[in-house]
Amino acid sequence: MSIVVKNGRVIDPASGTDRVADLLIVDGLIAGVAPHLSSPRAEIFDATGLVVAPGFLDMHVHLRQPGFEHAETIESGSRAAAAGGFTSICCMPNTKPVNDSATVTSYIVEHGRRHAVVNVHPIGAITKGSAGTELAAIGAMKAAGAVAISDDGLPVMNARVMRRAMEFARSYGLPVIEHCEDLNLSAGGDMHEGVRSVRWGLRGIPSAAEDVMVARDLLLAELTGAQYHVAHISTRRAVAMVAAARQRGLPVTAEATPHHFSLADDDMEPYDSNYKMKPPLRSSGDREAVIEGIVSGAITAIATDHAPHPGSEKMQEFERCPFGIIGLETAIALSLEALVHPGRISLARMVELFTTGPESVVHLGRGTLEPGATADVAIFSTDLEWTYDVNQSFSRSRNSPFHNRTFRGGPVATIVNGEFVWKR
């Protein structure tokens, strides 16, 4: 099967390409990037006025399967990913049972191969049951297909356990991804600790809960030499600490989510559970610091932290409902809106944050349009006006604060392994 994507602006940070050209795909591989390409019996896709980029990689997604299929499945989550321009996604281990063994890892890999429309890569747990006390079978999970380890949502509170995890991860060549939160400082909190939390009578989560854990883990990363990645960074001090660590040459990276650089606690609707997430929406100063971290290069990737919850769980009192929002289908639009259209970063830099940035952490062998590479391609517009209707989402859940929001720019088509898996 051949596809020719015609007349698009091809942006490939891995090869330094940024020009108007055609993209030729033959038998699932990139066959060429140049003007005036053709192939017998090829499907033609006119990308005039559109951006053609390597397929986007989301290294922080919750697919909920096995165990919580009422919220999301590997198949439904992969379809939402395709509709968001993502061709590869890495799923966190907080399933039921927890992905802490080769058995669960293999199940996710095989189920993804059979039912997902994008590439699905499991992240294994750091500790058994994500309980934070005993290391999981890290080597066995890697052999089964795990691309990183994390106890996401349940940070490893015991520093000694975290040190051992980093040592093991380094020996296996795996990155350690940490949800940075001191559970003692954040205990009982529902939103960012600030004026709004006081005004609404909600318990606050201080920025220090994140800062303390980032500081501890950076010291452990320096001690062990492990590849360490801060998930969904959200505070000014955390960004500054990661920037300083990178300047010292430590193998440290960080990701930001579209909701953390698009929203602050001032933007929250009172007691609306669609704004409840962890880390919480921080102050406008923290949001600006995250954007500055993206601009400076301290933050190396954008990830959605796609966290589906059904309405039966989210439509409760704010204090009782779970944390998290869905985000796969709005990620490109929010990144354009908050970062590119205001001129904070270039379009090429945005593509880098979705491709080579996460690829440098999880090492999937994806994220380029060079000839011979697997044909994973994201095609998107910077000007298309559209309105996000969460009720039309491919996800099984509807927990998004961006329902009915009109955007300028968004995904148009997605190609995985040389085949169209979604078109607007």
N, C-alpha and C positions, 0 to 999 in steps of 0.2 A: 504494500500500500504506500502511495506517495501523496504528500501534501506540499503545496507551495503557498506560503504565506507572503502575499505580495505587498510591496510598497509601505511597509511599516517602519517605524523608527526602532531599529534593533539596538537594544542596550544590554550589553553583557559585561559586567564589571570584571569577570574572571579573565577575559581576553582583552579588556580595554576597548571594546567596540561600542561606538555610539554614532550611528549613521542610518540614513534611509537605505534600505536594501530589501531583497527578498530572502526568505528562509526556506530552504529545501529540506524536506524530511523524506527519507526512503527506508522502508523496512524498520521503522521504529528508531532510527538514528538520524542525527543531524548530518546532512550530506553537503551542505554548503550555505554560506551567507555572502551574498553578492547581488549586484543589480541584475535584472533580466534573467532570472533562473527559470527553468521549466523542466518538466518531466512528462513522459508519455502517460496518459490516463490519470494524471494527478488531480486530486481535489484542490481547487483554487479557493483560497480565503483572502478576500481583499481587506488588508489592514491599513489602508490609506488613512492617515490622521491618528492612527493608534500606536501604542507602544508594544513592541514584541520583546519579551524578556525571558530569561531562564525561568522555569517553573519555580514558584515561590515555595519556601520551606518554613513550616511552622513547627518550632521545636518544643512547643508547650501547649498540648491539647489534652482534654479529658474526654475519652470516648465511652467511658462508663461500662464497657463490656469486657469481661463477664460480670454479672451480678446486678447491674442497675440499668437493664435494657429499657426500662420504662422512661428513662431520661434521655438516653442516646444509645445507639449501636455503632459498631464499627462501620457498617454500611451507611447509615444515615449521616454520621459525622463526616465520612469521606465525601459524601455528596455535597454537604455544606462547604467542605474544604474546596472542592472543585469549583463551586459557585463563587468562591472567594479568590480564585486565582492560585490556590495552593495545589501543588502536585505531590508533595511529600509532607507527612505530618508525623510527629513523634508524640506518642501517647503516654501520659503519666500512669504510675502503677497503682493509684488508689481505686482499685476495682474490688470485687468480692468473689473469690479470694484475691488478696493483694498479689500483685505480680512480683513475688519474691522468690520464684523458683523457675527452673527451666521448663517445667510443665505448663505454667501459665504463659510464660514468654512464648513458647512454641504454639500454644493455642492462638494467641493474638496474631502471630506471624502468619499462621496457616489460614485463620479466618479472614485476615486482611487480604491475603493472596486470592481467596475464593470470592469474597464479597465486596471488597472496597474498590472504588473507582480511582483512587489515588494510592500512592505508596505509603504504607503504614509501618512505622518502626517503633517497637516498644521500648520504653525506659523502665529499667528494673528498679526495685526498691533497694534502699541502702540497708535497711534492717528487716528482720523477719516480722511480717505483719505490720510493717512501718511503726513498730512499737518503740523503736529507739534504743533497744538494749542489746540485741544480738545481731551480728551481721548476717545479711542474706547470702544466698549462694551466688556471689557476684560472678565468679568464673563460669559457672554453669549457665547463668543467664546470658552472658556475653556469647558463649558458644551457641546458644539457641537463637540469638539475634538481637539482644539488647544493645542499644547504642549509647547508653549513659545510665547513671544511677541517680536516684532521687527519692526522698520520702515526701515529696511535694504535698503541702497542706499540713504535714506533721513534721516540723523541723526536728533534726537530731539535737536534742538538748544536751546530751552527755558529750562533753568535749573529747573525752578519751575514745569513745565509740567513733566519733567523727574523724579523729586522727587516724584510727585504724582503717576506717572506710577509705580515706584519702590514700593511705599507703597501698591498700589492695587495689584501688581504682588505678593508681599510677602504674602498678605492675601489670595490669591488664590493658592499659592504654585507653581507659574510659574516663570521660569527664564526670565530675561530681556537680550536680545541679541542686542548689539549696533554696528552699523557701525560707527566707531569713526572717525569723520572728522569735523573739524570746517570749515563750508562752506564759511565763510568770508575769511579765510586764503587760501583756495584752489580755490577760485572762478576763473573760466576761465582756470584752469590748465589742461594740457593734459597728462603729464608724471611727473616723479620724478624731483624735482628741483635740478639740478646738472650740471656737465660739459656737459653731453650729451644734456640736454634740451637747454642750451645756444648755443652749437655748431649747433644744428639743428633748432634753431629759434622757439622752441616750448615753450609755457608757462608752468612753473613748478608748481608742488604741493609740498610744503615743508613738511618735516617730522613733523614739528611742528604742522601741521594741525591735524595729528593723535594724537600727544602727548598731546596737550592741552585738547582734548576731553576725552582721557583716564584719565588724571589727574582729570578733573571735575567729571567724572562718578564714579571714585573710591572714591572720597569724599562723593558723594551722596549714594553710596552703603554702606559705613561705617555708614552714618547717618541713613539710613532706614533699614539696615540689609537684603536687598534684595539679591537674588541670581543673580549675574551679570556676563555676559559672553561677552568677547571682540571678535568680529568677525574678521576673516582674519587679524590678527595682523601682522605688517610689519616693524616696526621701532625698533631701538636699545633701545631708551628711553621707549617706550611703554612696551617692554618686561621686562625691569628692574623694571618699576612701578608695573606691574602685579606680578612679582616675590616678590617684597617687600610686596605687599598687602596680598599675600598668606602666606608669612612668619608670618604676623601679625594675621593670622587666619581668614581673611575675606572670605566670600563665593564667591570668584572670580575665574573665569576660563578664558581660552583663547584658540582659535584655530589658526592653521596655514594652509595655502593652499600649495599644492605641487608646484604651480608655484612660490610662494614667497620664498620657500626654495631651489628651483632648478635654478631660474634665477635671474639676477640682471639687472640694466639698461644698463650695459656694454654688455649684451648679446642681446640686442634689434637690430633688423634689422631696418635701417632708414625708418621711416614713414610707417612701416608695422603695420596695424591696429590690427593684431592678437596679438600684444604685448601691446595693450592698455587696461588697466584694472584699477579698483579702489579697494583698494589702488593700486597705480602704482608700477611697479617693482622698488625697491629701490636700494641703493648702495650695493656693495659687502659686506661692513661692516655690513649693516643692515641685509642682508641675513644670514651672519654668526651668528649674534645675535639671529635671529629666530631659527637657528639650535641649538645654545647653549641653548635657552629656551626650546626646545624639549628635549635635553639631560638632562637638570637639573630638568625637571618636571614643570617648570613655565608654559609651554604650555601643555595643557592636551588632546588636540584632533587635528586630521587632518580632514579638511573639504574641499570640492572642490570649493565652490562658483561657481558651474556650471551655467554659464550665457550665454545661447544661443542667438545669433542674426543672422538673415538671411544675406546672401551675399549682398542683395540689400541695407542693412543698413551699414554693415561693410566695403564694398568696396567703401568708400568715402574718401575724404581728411582726414588726421589724426585728424585734429581739429574738424571735423564735425561728425565723426563716434561715435557710442556709446561705452561705456566701457564694458569690460567683455569677458571671453573666456569659452569654454566648457571644462570639466575636469573629468567627471565621469569615462571614459574608460582608462585614463592614470594615475590615482591616485596611484594605487598599484605599477606600474612600476617606476614612478618617486620617490616614497618613498623608494623603494629598491635601486634605483640608487643613490639618494642623501644622504640617511641616513644609510641604512643597509650594502650595499656592501662596503662603505668606512670605516665601523666599528664605526660609530658615535653612533648608538644605536643597541640593539639586535633585533632579529626577533620578540621575544616575546613582546618587548616594542612597536614595530611598530603595532603589532596586538592590543595591548592595546589602542593605539592612535585612532584606527578605531572602537573599540568596547566599552570597559568599560569607556574610557574617555568621549566620547559623551553621552553614556548612563547615566553617573553621572550628566549630565546637563538636558537632556530632559526626562529622566525617562520613557522609553517606555516598560520596562519589557522584554528587549531583550538582546542579547550580551553574551550568555553563552551556553555551550554545556553540562551542567549538566543534568542528567536524569530527565525527566519530562518537560524540557524546550521546547518551540516551536522550531521545527527543521529548523532554518535559518542557513545556512552554506555557507562559502566562501572557495573555493578550489583554491589554486594558486601555481605557481612555482616560485622558486627563480633563476632558470637558463634558462628557456625557452627563446630562442632568437626569437624575432618577431619585425615586423616593423608596426608602427601605420599609417594606411591610413585613414585620416579623411573622405574621401569620402565613406568609408564603415561604418561609424559611424551609430549607431541606432538613434542618435539625428537628429532632423530636420535641425540643423544648423551645420556649418563647421568652426566656428571661433576658431581655435586652433593654437598655435605657434609650436606644436610638430608634425605636419604632416611630414611623411616620416622619422621620427626618429626611430632608431633601439634600442630596449630595451633588457635587460637581466632580465627576470622575469616578470610575469604578471598573471592575472586571468585565470583560466582553466575551472571552472564550478561554478554555483551558484544554491543553493537550497533554496526555500522559502516555508515555511509551509509544509515541507516534500516532495516537488516536485521539480525536476530539471526545472528551468526556462531559463537556458542558459548553453551551453557547447561550448568551443572553437572548 
